[in-house]
Amino acid sequence: MGQCLFCQNEIREVLTLQELFGFGKKNRGTVCRTCEEKLPRLAGRTCCPGCMRPQSLSTGLCEDCRSWSSRYPELTIAHHACYAYTGIVKDWLQRYKFQGDYRLAGAFTNDLRAYQRAHPQALFLPLPISIASYEERGFNQCEEMLKQARIRYVQFLENQHAGEKQSEKNRGERLLTTQPFSLRVEHKKYLQQEIILFDDVYTTGRTLYHAKSLLYKQGFRSVRSVTIAR
């Protein structure tokens, strides 16, 4: 059955009738049911409709999204995230992205495939990391997750950021980050496509809105975004 990517225990599970007969079929052998039940899912929780930040009462846009809406009135303020950035999801990011545990690239394959099924005509566009980050890490975490999930993606963005890494900045410093992205010439053949920007974590939204704004200015009119965590 394989080992759980989170707890490393052997997966011993009995399939439900729904899974047995193929409805909602899952990618077996990646996450055990015990760990899956611990995942801090955002679906069903009261969240900001703009960025899926968990909120206690309000169902309107959070302060951050109201700010983005004012700054980018031409953009649709809407983002999808699968989990809260806490618990084993936060641990996953640390192990996968910063410690290089490449095995974890397939941990969220089911979530990515589910989102793909909901938008079958869209093309995934993973956010590129800087040259310095790539040289240090050896891989782009978002591209590798899509490869593991066997999801077709395109890459016509380049990240020219040469300063301090986003993970080393505080909130204020992140928000002041200047536009790091540029477009390769081949972007023109995708202008009529629906695009799904994909990143691992939504923190302030600064990076995603840099990308969304750039695409909009170049003529893209259907751009969504999704992250594993928020």
C-alpha positions in Angstrom: 0.0 0.0 0.0 3.0 2.3 0.5 4.1 4.7 3.3 2.2 7.8 4.4 4.2 10.9 3.2 3.4 12.7 6.5 3.9 10.1 9.3 5.9 7.5 7.4 3.7 4.7 8.7 2.5 2.0 6.3 -0.9 2.7 4.8 -3.4 0.0 5.6 -6.8 1.1 4.6 -10.1 -0.4 3.6 -11.7 1.3 0.6 -15.1 2.9 1.0 -17.8 1.8 -1.4 -17.5 5.2 -3.1 -13.8 4.6 -3.7 -14.2 1.0 -4.5 -16.6 1.7 -7.4 -14.5 4.6 -8.7 -16.5 7.6 -7.6 -14.2 10.2 -6.2 -11.3 7.9 -6.8 -8.2 8.7 -4.8 -4.5 8.4 -5.4 -3.7 5.6 -3.0 -0.5 5.2 -1.1 0.3 8.8 -0.4 -1.4 10.0 2.8 -3.0 7.7 5.4 -6.5 8.3 6.6 -5.4 9.4 10.1 -3.1 12.1 8.7 -5.7 13.1 6.2 -8.2 13.7 8.9 -5.8 16.0 10.7 -5.3 18.3 7.6 -6.8 21.7 8.3 -9.1 22.0 5.4 -10.6 25.4 4.6 -13.7 24.1 2.7 -16.7 24.4 4.9 -15.2 27.1 7.1 -16.1 30.8 7.2 -13.4 32.3 5.0 -12.8 35.5 3.1 -14.2 35.0 -0.4 -11.2 36.9 -1.8 -8.3 34.9 -0.4 -9.9 32.2 1.9 -8.4 33.6 5.0 -10.3 32.0 7.9 -12.7 34.5 9.6 -14.7 34.2 12.7 -17.9 35.9 11.6 -17.7 38.1 8.5 -18.4 36.6 5.1 -17.2 39.7 3.2 -13.7 40.6 1.9 -11.0 40.8 4.6 -9.0 44.0 5.0 -6.2 42.7 2.8 -8.5 41.9 -0.1 -10.3 45.2 0.2 -6.8 46.8 -0.1 -6.0 44.7 -3.2 -9.4 45.5 -4.7 -8.6 49.2 -4.3 -5.1 48.9 -5.7 -6.2 46.6 -8.6 -9.8 47.5 -9.5 -9.4 45.8 -12.9 -8.7 42.4 -11.3 -11.1 39.8 -9.9 -10.3 39.4 -6.2 -10.8 35.7 -5.8 -8.4 33.0 -4.8 -8.7 29.3 -3.8 -6.6 27.6 -1.1 -7.0 24.1 0.1 -5.7 24.2 3.7 -4.8 26.6 6.5 -1.0 27.1 6.9 -0.7 25.3 10.2 -0.1 21.9 11.7 1.1 19.2 9.4 0.6 21.4 6.4 3.2 23.9 7.7 5.4 21.0 8.6 5.1 19.6 5.1 6.2 22.9 3.6 9.3 23.1 5.9 10.3 19.5 5.0 9.6 19.8 1.3 10.6 23.3 0.4 13.4 24.1 2.8 14.8 20.7 3.7 14.5 19.2 0.2 12.3 16.2 1.1 11.4 15.6 -2.5 9.1 12.7 -1.6 6.5 15.1 -0.3 5.9 16.5 -3.8 3.0 14.1 -4.3 1.3 14.8 -0.9 -1.4 17.0 -2.4 -1.9 15.3 -5.8 -5.6 14.7 -5.1 -6.3 18.3 -4.3 -4.6 19.5 -7.5 -6.4 17.0 -9.6 -9.7 17.9 -8.1 -9.1 21.6 -8.9 -8.1 20.6 -12.4 -11.3 18.7 -12.9 -13.3 21.7 -11.9 -11.5 23.8 -14.5 -10.8 21.3 -17.4 -10.1 24.0 -20.0 -7.6 25.9 -17.9 -3.8 25.7 -18.1 -1.7 25.7 -14.9 1.0 28.3 -14.7 3.3 27.6 -11.6 5.0 30.7 -10.2 8.7 30.6 -11.0 11.3 31.0 -8.2 14.3 33.2 -8.4 17.6 31.9 -9.8 19.2 32.1 -6.4 16.4 30.1 -4.8 16.6 27.5 -7.6 20.4 27.2 -7.2 20.0 26.7 -3.5 17.0 24.3 -3.6 17.6 22.5 -6.9 14.0 22.4 -7.9 10.8 24.5 -8.3 8.5 23.2 -5.7 5.3 24.1 -7.6 6.5 22.6 -10.9 7.4 19.3 -9.2 4.0 19.1 -7.5 2.3 19.4 -10.9 4.6 16.8 -12.4 3.9 14.4 -9.6 0.1 14.9 -10.1 0.6 14.5 -13.9 -1.0 17.8 -14.6 -0.1 19.6 -17.8 1.3 23.1 -17.2 2.9 25.9 -19.2 5.7 28.2 -18.1 6.1 31.6 -19.7 7.0 33.6 -16.6 10.5 34.4 -15.4 11.4 35.5 -11.9 14.1 38.2 -12.0 14.1 38.9 -8.3 17.7 39.2 -7.0 17.2 40.4 -3.4 16.3 38.7 -0.1 14.0 35.7 -0.4 10.3 36.1 0.4 10.5 33.6 3.2 13.1 35.7 5.0 11.0 38.9 4.9 8.4 40.1 7.4 4.9 41.1 6.3 5.7 44.8 5.6 8.8 43.9 3.6 6.8 41.4 1.5 4.2 44.0 0.6 6.9 46.4 -0.6 8.4 43.8 -3.0 8.7 45.2 -6.5 7.5 43.4 -9.6 9.8 40.3 -9.9 8.2 38.8 -13.0 8.6 39.2 -16.8 7.0 37.4 -19.7 8.7 35.2 -22.3 7.7 35.9 -25.9 5.8 32.6 -26.1 3.1 33.9 -23.7 1.3 35.4 -26.8 0.0 32.0 -28.0 -1.9 31.5 -24.7 -3.7 34.9 -24.5 -7.1 33.3 -25.1 -6.6 30.5 -22.5 -7.9 30.4 -19.0 -4.8 30.5 -16.8 -4.5 29.1 -13.2 -1.6 30.6 -11.3 -0.2 28.0 -8.9 1.9 28.7 -5.8 2.4 26.7 -2.6 1.4 29.2 0.0 -0.6 32.5 0.0 0.8 34.7 2.6 0.1 38.4 1.8 -0.9 37.9 -1.8 1.8 40.3 -3.0 3.5 37.7 -5.3 0.3 36.5 -6.9 -1.0 40.0 -7.5 2.3 40.9 -9.2 1.7 38.0 -11.5 -2.0 38.6 -12.1 -1.4 42.3 -12.8 1.3 41.5 -15.3 -0.9 39.0 -17.1 -3.8 41.4 -17.3 -1.7 44.2 -18.7 -0.5 41.8 -21.4 -4.0 40.9 -22.5 -5.0 37.9 -20.4 -8.6 38.2 -19.2 -9.2 34.9 -17.4 -6.7 34.3 -14.6 -7.4 32.3 -11.5 -5.1 31.4 -8.7 -4.8 28.4 -6.3 -2.4 27.5 -3.5 -2.1 24.5 -1.2 -2.2 26.7 1.9 -3.4 30.1 3.2 
